Amino acid sequence: MNLAVIYDSKTGNTRQAAEWIAEGMQKTEGIQARAFGIEDVDEGFVKEAHGIVIGCPSYAALMTPDMRTWLLESASKLQMAGKLGGAFATEQYTHGGGENVIMSILTNELVMGMLCYSGGAACGRPVIHMGPIGVNGNVEPHNCMDNYKEYFQIYGERFSRKAQDLFA
Ligand SMILES: Cc1cc2nc3c(=O)[nH]c(=O)nc-3n(C[C@H](O)[C@H](O)[C@H](O)COP(=O)(O)O)c2cc1C
């Protein structure tokens, strides 16, 4: 089963998070997980995928304009309806709007007819409420993306298990 992680990333943090999610997905037997930037999506792979996780940096506590454009103009051509959907974000401030970004991505996924999943409290600790968020080390000396590696991997693994439950 194919699972895709699709992201917008200008300076590499969100790309790194996407790769960690794909690594976590690969831990489930029978999953082929790949990560793509929005400028480089393999349409054939994504159309066949049963689940797609979409991620974006926080820009003024919202998704980037490029991600918004991609969701409106390109995603709807990728047969998104009925696929499992998830979302993640990166930011440079602990309270930098990541959950707002996630919620707006999930809203777009719902509009496209996707089935949205975060794992939530049902999976126990670490509890990931809406989707994972990584805070980079640009401005907060105690933070860096590596602090969140395990969260992204665990989220990817949970997402892939749910996709297997639903579609295998
Ligand atoms: C135009 C712009 C606006 C940003 N706004 C926010 C913000 O509101 N909150 C925040 O925490 N970080 C903000 N950031 C920082 C990015 O969200 C953060 O560095 C992110 O990890 C970058 O992802 P990337 O490396 O994948 O491009 C902003 C960055 C840019 C360039």
The ligand as a MOL file (V3000), in Angstrom:
LIG
                    3D

  0  0  0     0  0            999 V3000
M  V30 BEGIN CTAB
M  V30 COUNTS 31 33 0 0 0
M  V30 BEGIN ATOM
M  V30 1 C 7.2390 34.7500 5.9250 0
M  V30 2 C 7.4750 33.8770 7.1370 0
M  V30 3 C 6.5480 33.8960 8.1640 0
M  V30 4 C 6.7440 33.1020 9.2980 0
M  V30 5 N 5.8100 33.1310 10.3030 0
M  V30 6 C 5.9920 32.3670 11.3970 0
M  V30 7 C 5.0410 32.3770 12.4630 0
M  V30 8 O 4.0080 33.0300 12.4100 0
M  V30 9 N 5.2840 31.6000 13.5480 0
M  V30 10 C 6.4210 30.8370 13.6560 0
M  V30 11 O 6.6020 30.1600 14.6840 0
M  V30 12 N 7.3350 30.7840 12.6550 0
M  V30 13 C 7.1290 31.5300 11.5310 0
M  V30 14 N 8.0460 31.4590 10.5120 0
M  V30 15 C 9.1610 30.5040 10.6020 0
M  V30 16 C 8.8740 29.2040 9.8870 0
M  V30 17 O 7.5540 28.7290 10.1200 0
M  V30 18 C 9.8260 28.0960 10.3560 0
M  V30 19 O 11.1620 28.5200 10.3130 0
M  V30 20 C 9.6230 26.8280 9.5650 0
M  V30 21 O 10.1930 25.7320 10.2480 0
M  V30 22 C 10.2340 26.9240 8.1790 0
M  V30 23 O 9.9980 25.7170 7.4930 0
M  V30 24 P 10.9220 25.2590 6.2780 0
M  V30 25 O 12.3560 25.1920 6.8010 0
M  V30 26 O 10.4030 23.9210 5.9090 0
M  V30 27 O 10.7790 26.2590 5.1930 0
M  V30 28 C 7.8820 32.2570 9.3820 0
M  V30 29 C 8.8140 32.2530 8.3310 0
M  V30 30 C 8.6120 33.0380 7.2220 0
M  V30 31 C 9.6170 33.0040 6.0920 0
M  V30 END ATOM
M  V30 BEGIN BOND
M  V30 1 1 1 2
M  V30 2 1 2 3
M  V30 3 2 2 30
M  V30 4 2 3 4
M  V30 5 1 4 5
M  V30 6 1 4 28
M  V30 7 2 5 6
M  V30 8 1 6 7
M  V30 9 1 6 13
M  V30 10 2 7 8
M  V30 11 1 7 9
M  V30 12 1 9 10
M  V30 13 2 10 11
M  V30 14 1 10 12
M  V30 15 2 12 13
M  V30 16 1 13 14
M  V30 17 1 14 15
M  V30 18 1 14 28
M  V30 19 1 15 16
M  V30 20 1 16 17
M  V30 21 1 16 18
M  V30 22 1 18 19
M  V30 23 1 18 20
M  V30 24 1 20 21
M  V30 25 1 20 22
M  V30 26 1 22 23
M  V30 27 1 23 24
M  V30 28 2 24 25
M  V30 29 1 24 26
M  V30 30 1 24 27
M  V30 31 2 28 29
M  V30 32 1 29 30
M  V30 33 1 30 31
M  V30 END BOND
M  V30 END CTAB
M  END
